Amino acid sequence: MDMGIKGKVALVTGGSRGLGRASALALAREGVEVAICARGGDKLRETTDELRALNVRAFGYTSDLADKAAPAKLLAEVERDLGQVDILVNNVGGSMGTRDALSATEEDFIKVMDINLWSAVRLIKLAVPKMTARKWGRVINISSIYGREWGGPSAPYMTAKASMIAMSKHVAMSVAKEGVTVNSVAPGSIIFPGGGWERYMASNSKSVVDEFIARNLPMGRFGWPGPVGATVAFLASAQADLITGSCINVDGGQGHNLF
Ligand SMILES: NC(=O)c1ccc[n+]([C@@H]2O[C@H](COP(=O)([O-])OP(=O)(O)OC[C@H]3O[C@@H](n4cnc5c(N)ncnc54)[C@H](OP(=O)(O)O)[C@@H]3O)[C@@H](O)[C@H]2O)c1
């Protein structure tokens, strides 16, 4: 299938490892020129090199998207090096710890909302008007199955990821006539080197991990990043023209929502 996005420019936030890296690689395999960002060093350089090895122009930027001013600076750097962004993948995020609603402080909520929701909102506000002006664009927001249903240990995380899905739907409706689609992806528990689930396995006994898997993961194993990247690349593609305002689970059946 020709995905029809060769030569487009993508920005994948938090693309140095995990789901962001898989998304960046999947886009680069389709001939997309890719910018990624992360706070730190070696993995960012390594992944940028992997992208360039796929014969596309690729740049890695050091950026802390928790900082309010960072999205504008990042986007200006990407536009300087690659041109205007056609495909925006808001991937950066995470739970930043385990807190239920009553023990989480206001600061906990703010920190988690800042990195998951506000970084995405700021980039959308900057990038989408330029997409609508060109009558083509794609926004893909990485949420979680715990943005669609109760689950996981963190109230701020659930709140932020549900907000991302709501925000995606709203933006999608606003730009539906302008050639720009906006969707979200809801991964289940995905394991990879340097990721949270690898740390979970290292810090829990085999019986605790086995019980988690038996209770939560219908396939009997953790998910892996490739299918998330492939879903992002498909949603970014010309073939996904009619898909907007949707949220797609990539979770091996882990999520319990019916719709
Ligand atoms: N893995 C899962 O099981 C899972 C499940 C559902 C949803 N998700 C969602 O999928 C997304 C990616 O998850 P992941 O597991 O791949 O995450 P991860 O291991 O935390 O990696 C996130 C990426 O973002 C970068 N990053 C983190 N904080 C940043 C910041 N403040 N500014 C800029 N870059 C930052 C990281 O690099 P640096 O650390 O060097 O900055 C890394 O490249 C997140 O939104 C997460 O909530 C993940």
Ligand as a Chemical Component Dictionary entry (heavy atoms), coordinates in Angstrom:
data_LIG
# 
_chem_comp.id                   LIG 
_chem_comp.type                 NON-POLYMER 
_chem_comp.pdbx_formal_charge   0 
_chem_comp.three_letter_code    LIG 
# 
loop_
_chem_comp_atom.comp_id 
_chem_comp_atom.atom_id 
_chem_comp_atom.alt_atom_id 
_chem_comp_atom.type_symbol 
_chem_comp_atom.charge 
_chem_comp_atom.model_Cartn_x 
_chem_comp_atom.model_Cartn_y 
_chem_comp_atom.model_Cartn_z 
_chem_comp_atom.pdbx_ordinal 
LIG N1  N1  N 0  4.788  2.565  27.499 1  
LIG C1  C1  C 0  3.527  2.330  27.793 2  
LIG O1  O1  O 0  3.151  1.250  28.304 3  
LIG C2  C2  C 0  2.478  3.384  27.499 4  
LIG C3  C3  C 0  1.125  3.013  27.616 5  
LIG C4  C4  C 0  0.147  3.949  27.328 6  
LIG C5  C5  C 0  0.489  5.232  26.952 7  
LIG N2  N2  N 1  1.799  5.565  26.862 8  
LIG C6  C6  C 0  2.118  6.952  26.458 9  
LIG O2  O2  O 0  2.955  6.908  25.330 10 
LIG C7  C7  C 0  3.839  8.027  25.353 11 
LIG C8  C8  C 0  5.277  7.527  25.237 12 
LIG O3  O3  O 0  5.496  6.620  26.279 13 
LIG P1  P1  P 0  6.849  5.833  26.470 14 
LIG O4  O4  O 0  6.558  4.708  27.392 15 
LIG O5  O5  O -1 7.471  5.586  25.145 16 
LIG O6  O6  O 0  7.611  6.988  27.314 17 
LIG P2  P2  P 0  9.066  7.174  27.896 18 
LIG O7  O7  O 0  9.858  5.939  28.039 19 
LIG O8  O8  O 0  8.866  8.010  29.102 20 
LIG O9  O9  O 0  9.743  8.038  26.712 21 
LIG C9  C9  C 0  9.229  9.250  26.439 22 
LIG C10 C10 C 0  10.089 10.025 25.475 23 
LIG O10 O10 O 0  9.831  11.375 25.796 24 
LIG C11 C11 C 0  11.035 12.041 26.187 25 
LIG N3  N3  N 0  10.640 12.974 27.258 26 
LIG C12 C12 C 0  10.227 12.673 28.503 27 
LIG N4  N4  N 0  9.954  13.813 29.169 28 
LIG C13 C13 C 0  10.196 14.835 28.307 29 
LIG C14 C14 C 0  10.096 16.245 28.401 30 
LIG N5  N5  N 0  9.721  16.850 29.535 31 
LIG N6  N6  N 0  10.401 16.997 27.324 32 
LIG C15 C15 C 0  10.809 16.409 26.166 33 
LIG N7  N7  N 0  10.929 15.075 26.014 34 
LIG C16 C16 C 0  10.633 14.297 27.087 35 
LIG C17 C17 C 0  11.964 10.932 26.615 36 
LIG O11 O11 O 0  13.332 11.284 26.532 37 
LIG P3  P3  P 0  14.093 12.009 27.789 38 
LIG O12 O12 O 0  13.762 11.207 29.000 39 
LIG O13 O13 O 0  15.543 11.988 27.407 40 
LIG O14 O14 O 0  13.536 13.400 27.850 41 
LIG C18 C18 C 0  11.605 9.862  25.595 42 
LIG O15 O15 O 0  12.161 10.159 24.336 43 
LIG C19 C19 C 0  3.555  8.778  26.644 44 
LIG O16 O16 O 0  2.673  9.847  26.391 45 
LIG C20 C20 C 0  2.889  7.727  27.510 46 
LIG O17 O17 O 0  2.035  8.296  28.480 47 
LIG C21 C21 C 0  2.815  4.693  27.125 48 
# 
loop_
_chem_comp_bond.comp_id 
_chem_comp_bond.atom_id_1 
_chem_comp_bond.atom_id_2 
_chem_comp_bond.value_order 
_chem_comp_bond.pdbx_ordinal 
LIG N1  C1  SING 1  
LIG C1  O1  DOUB 2  
LIG C1  C2  SING 3  
LIG C2  C3  SING 4  
LIG C2  C21 DOUB 5  
LIG C3  C4  DOUB 6  
LIG C4  C5  SING 7  
LIG C5  N2  DOUB 8  
LIG N2  C6  SING 9  
LIG N2  C21 SING 10 
LIG C6  O2  SING 11 
LIG C6  C20 SING 12 
LIG O2  C7  SING 13 
LIG C7  C8  SING 14 
LIG C7  C19 SING 15 
LIG C8  O3  SING 16 
LIG O3  P1  SING 17 
LIG P1  O4  DOUB 18 
LIG P1  O5  SING 19 
LIG P1  O6  SING 20 
LIG O6  P2  SING 21 
LIG P2  O7  DOUB 22 
LIG P2  O8  SING 23 
LIG P2  O9  SING 24 
LIG O9  C9  SING 25 
LIG C9  C10 SING 26 
LIG C10 O10 SING 27 
LIG C10 C18 SING 28 
LIG O10 C11 SING 29 
LIG C11 N3  SING 30 
LIG C11 C17 SING 31 
LIG N3  C12 SING 32 
LIG N3  C16 SING 33 
LIG C12 N4  DOUB 34 
LIG N4  C13 SING 35 
LIG C13 C14 SING 36 
LIG C13 C16 DOUB 37 
LIG C14 N5  SING 38 
LIG C14 N6  DOUB 39 
LIG N6  C15 SING 40 
LIG C15 N7  DOUB 41 
LIG N7  C16 SING 42 
LIG C17 O11 SING 43 
LIG C17 C18 SING 44 
LIG O11 P3  SING 45 
LIG P3  O12 DOUB 46 
LIG P3  O13 SING 47 
LIG P3  O14 SING 48 
LIG C18 O15 SING 49 
LIG C19 O16 SING 50 
LIG C19 C20 SING 51 
LIG C20 O17 SING 52 
# 
